[in-house]
C-alpha cells in the first residue's frame, strides 16, 4: 500500500482542526480557573457562541460581526455566572451546571429558525502555499485565522501567566484571595475579568464549530466538547502547553477512530468512540504525575467563594 | 523625622459584639508600642482598621496631623503604614520574588537590588526564587517584613508575630524590630504574650472586650499587673505538683516509622518512647516538624505496624481511632472545628460522635437522645462551658468553650491516656488556665497525657518529661526539671 504523503498531511490538518475548539475553550477556562473560579458552564457558553455566530452570520452576512458577536455572546452569558458567583456569592458548581443547561436550552430555542440553512464559506489564509511543501504544506497553510489563533493561544497563555504582571496577579488571586485582597488587589474585579475572558474564548470555540468546522446549525452541536475542555484543564494540571497536547491526542483519536470505523476494523464501535476520552485522560495523568508541580500549579482557592468582610 | 500616629474615637460594631468601643490612642516614633489583650479583646480589629482591611463605623486616624481615609489596604500602603499579619498574606505557590513584586511598581531589576540591600542590611538570607511554601515560618515572616520595608514605611504593625517562631527566631525578630525603631519606624506590636511585652516594648496599651483599659510605660508594669489588666481579674497561678514516680508503663512506642506520600507532609523516623501511668509527656517543636503526623499515628488516623504501639499490654498499632478508644485512649486534635467537632452539628450531637460503642448513647442503632442530652448538660456544667443551650451549633462556641467541651467529651470514658495536640492554641488566658488545671487533674488521677504542643511555656508547666520533635525525629526524653526553654529552643532548631 502506498500512502500519499499529502494525504497524511491532510489527516494531521484535520486532527488539528478538530482540536481547535478544545484548545480555545480550555485556554479560556484555564485563565478562569487560575483565578480560583470553577466555571462548569463551558458547554453552555460554547453552544451559545455557536448559535450566536451562526445566527449573526446568516442575518448580517458579516463574518467579522458574527465572530465577534459570538465572543460577545459568550461574555454576556458568563457575566450572568460572574454576577451570581462573585456578587451574590452563589456556589460555583451549581451555578456552572445551571449555565450549561440554560445555554443548551436557549440555543435550541433561538436555533429553531436556523436549522437546515447552509453556512457561509469562511476565508482561509495562505491557500496558495499548500502544495509548495510536501506533508507540511497542508498542515501549515490553508486554514482560517481562528485556527492559527488557537494554536498560538497556549503559548500566549503560558507567557501571560508566567511573565506578565497581570498574569502574576491572576495566579495570586487563585492561590489566596484573602492575601490578595489584603495586598490591595481587587479580587472581585480580577475574577470578573477572568470569567468574562473564559466566556469569550468559549464563545469563539462555539463559533468555530458552527461557522468553520461544520458550517451549519445543529441542535446540541457542541456534543460534550465543553466537558472535554473542562477535563483537559484539570488533567493538564492547569498547564496550557499540556492542554495543547491533550487536545491533539483527543482530536487525533477522534479522527482516527472514524477512519477505523470506515475501514471496518473489527473492534466494537462503542469502544472506538470511548477511546479518545480514555486515552487522553491516561496520557495527561501520566505526563502530569509530579505531585510537587501539581501543588505549585493548582489554584488553591479553586471553586471557593470569596467574600470580603468589612 | 518624627512620626505621630493618632487613633481618635474609633468604634466598630459587629452584630452582637462591639469590637472597638470608642478607642483613642497616640503613638510616636522611636518607641515600640505593645497592644495587649486576650483573643476577642479587639486588638486585631483595631490594627485591621489601621491597615485599611476593615473600615470603622466611627472615628478618625491621623498620621502626622493628616486625617487618613483608609478604605482599602492600598490606602494604608500609600500612607506608609505597613502591616505583618498573624496569618501570613503570602501566595504559597508563587516564588518569593513574585510575592514581593506583585504589589510593587518597580522594575524587576531595581526591585531585586533593593531587596538584596534590605536583606544585607538586616542580615536576612532567603532564596528569592523558590516557592514560598518551601520556606519555614520564620522565613515567611521575613518575606512579609521585607515586603513592608520595600516601601520604607513610617509605621510597622506586627500582629502576633511570634506565634509560629522558635526562641531563636523570636530573639532575631526582636533585634530587627529594635533596629527598625532606632531608624525611626514607629512599631506597634500586637500580642497576648506578656513576657514579650516586657522584653521588647517601651509602652503598653491594654484592651479588654473592645475597650482600651490602660496605657502605661513598661517600666511601671510587671507581668502580674499586665495579666490582671488584661483579664480584668486576679488570675490564679497554676503549679503542677511533681508526679509520684511510677514505673507502671502504659504506652510504649517502638521503632515507629511513617513515610508519607504527600511531599508536603513530614516523615516520622524511628520514634521510640514510653509513658508511665500518671505521667505527662510533652512533645515540643516548631509546627510542621511532624507533630500532626505523630498525632495521627498515635490516634489511629494513620495506621501503623501492629507491634509498634503497645498500650496496656496490647498491640494496637493497626487499630483505627474508634477501636483505640475502646482500649481507653482519648484524643483532642489540634483543629477544633475541622477535626474535633463538626461545626454545623449541635453541641449534644457532637458529644455523641466519638462514643459509638462504649456508651449507652445508642440502642440497637437508634439514638438515645435523652441520655446524650443529659450527659451533654453534665459536661457543660462540669467543664465550665459558657452556654446553657445544648442545641447550639458547635461553630458558635468560642474556641475556649469548644475546647472545654471537647476535653469533657473525651473524658467520658475515663480514658487511661489523653493525647492532646495544641489544646490551648489561640485561647485566651482564662480558658488556658482552665484547660491547664483540667490536664493537671487528669494526671493527679493517675491517668496519662501525651501533650504535643508548640507552646514551650505550656510544656514546661505541665509535662513531667519532655522530648523535642524536629524534622520527624524525636530527641531523647528529658526530665522537665533538667530543661530550660532556651535548651528546648536549641533542640527545636535542630541542633544537638
Interface residues (C-beta under 8 A of the other chain):
Chain A: X165 X168 X169 X171 X172 X175 X176 X178 X179 X180 X181 X182 X183 X184 X185 X291 X292 X295 X296 X297 X298 X300 X310
Chain B: X51 X52 X53 X54 X55 X72 X73 X74 X77 X85 X88 X89 X90 X91 X92 X93 X94 X98 X99 X101 X102 X103 X131 X133 X262 X263 X264
